[in-house]
Every structure is written in structure tokens, then in C-alpha cells.
Amino acid sequence: MQHILLYGDSLSWGLIPEARRRLSFDQRWPGVMENALTAAGRRVRVVEDCLNGRRTVWDDPFKPGRKGIDGLAQRIEINSPLALVIVMLGSNDFQSMHAHNAWHSAQGIAVLVNAIRQAPIEPEMPVPPILIVVPPAQATPRGAIAPKFVGGEQKCHGLAAACREVATTLFCDYSDAGTVATVSPIDGVHLDADQHARLGEALAAVVAGLLR
């Protein structure tokens, strides 16, 4: 059995736009990916570590514990040995209380990559490969979350290119979720169930090529 750690936020947790409920495991993209890999004969388990509101390296001034770098090395230690770590973060870096742009967020991803590689795992365990997945670009925020994400559709511009540069520099694998999925028209940030399905199937094909 190969274990894959997913480090993400509400887009991977499966938050249903405007409903404040969660999609089932088989509906959200990590579950779709695991099921597709299993159906293809791979013995894998996806460990979901997805926290709503998680940033890359910044605090949420209103909710504690959303700084993604905090505790990351220990999560790698806890779940090792790992065949792969998937990092899909960035959307919350563009909340309205932050003045960050795509370059800042990509640099935050770089910090996370280095923390994963420096985690204090047992000496004979392998340092896992890392797949950076860039979330789909935000649209105009709507509904209850609109004040929280106002302006995010401008600030996130260029995130895919900035993260691709980080992946190239740090020798990570890279996938742009925005090439296969789009954010929900309901809130402009999260993913509807059909987009989870599309993303999970697409990433299953990517991950299948990365597993030893």
C-alpha cells in the first residue's frame, strides 16, 4: 500500500459552495483520484490533511491555526513513509485582508516544499516526491464569502506561471488544476461536484506516472 499525503484547504476538503457542508469522500477530488488509481490496479491510500482557510505561510487574523507552514514537518513525520506529497494551496493567500499577489503565494509554496524535504523522518525512510497542484483561478466572489475574497480574482492572476517557475527551480512535479476544472459560479472560489470529478480523474493520471 502506497500512501499519498494531500496538504490542502477547503477546495480539497470538499466544501459545498454556500451550503457549509462537505462532499462525501467519493465525490471530492482526493476520493475520486484514489478510486481511479485503485480501479487501475494501484494499491494507494490518500491521507487528506485539508483545513478550511489554510494559507501557505501567513496567519489568518480572525481564525487561529491557518498558517500552512506550522506543523507541516511533523505531519510528514507522522504519515511517513510517503510515496508522494501533493500540495494544493494558494487560494486563501488572496483573501481580502492580505495584500499578496501570485508571486508571494508561489514563494509560500516554495517554503512548504523545503519544509517537507527537511522534515525529521526516520533515517531509512525516503524523502517523498512532491506534486504542486495550482488551484483554479478565482472568479468574482459571490454570496456569503464575497467580503472575504473581494479582489482575489485580480490578486491570483499569474499564479499558475509563478508556481510552475517554483516547481522547475525546486525540481518538483507540477499540475495546473485550472486546465481541467473551474471554480463554482455560485461563490467564485470553491469547486462544484462535477469539477471535483474532473480534477480527481485528471490527477489520477498524473499521479499514476509519479508513483514508483
Beta strands, then each sheet from edge to edge (+ up, - down):
strand 1: 2-8
strand 2: 15-16
strand 3: 21-22
strand 4: 44-50
strand 5: 84-88
strand 6: 130-134
strand 7: 173-176
sheet 1: 4+ 1+ 5+ 6+ 7+
sheet 2: 2+ 3-
end
